[in-house]
Structures are given as C-alpha cells and as structure tokens.
C-alpha cells in the first residue's frame, strides 16, 4: 500500500464537491482521537492503526483506497445523518 499519496487524490475528489465539505470536516472530527490538537501533526486525522485496520479490511494489504470510494462514503454519511 502506498504510504499516503492517495490522501491527495481523495482530497482533490472532495474539493471538487463543495456539498461534501461539511460532511468531510464532520467525519474528520469524529474519527480523530480525543485531544488531537495537543499532538503533532495538530490535525484531526484518524489514529494510524485504526486507519490501517479499516483500509486493510476493505482493500486488502496491497491496494490503495480509491478517491471515488471516499466520495461515496461521504455521500453515505450525509444521507445517513438525514435518515437517523
């Protein structure tokens, strides 16, 4: 798995869809560990071990996430929020 180049592609995919910006920020804050602002990189990013587990269970150990899957996930989060 790539060490993180997929993040840039996923971020571009989300940036092209302003309707998902709020959902993306909300999910980033939900997945960030408590007290994220006290530790480097001072960004609300998920715990690396949690992210590694989630990505491996979805893609296996030798495949990078697809940017369209990130967009689909954010659409699902937005829809689920309105349903719940």
Phi, psi and omega in degrees: 000140176298150184278003176151359179299336180293334179303316181296318179294320178293319179297318177297320179298321179286320180299332178285353183233082182304334180294344181259357184300315180296319179295318180298316178296316179300315180292322177300317180291324179291324183273347181286143178292155178302139179073024182303332183287349180267350184237146175298142013269020178059034177231150180280071179256148180296157175302132183303321180292322177296313181297317178301315179299311182298318181290322179290324179290334178271317189249348189086184186269357185232030182220134177279152176298148177269133178304324179295330177293324177296316178297316179299317178300317180292323175299317179298316179300317180295316180294315181299321179299324181282334181278320186290000000 
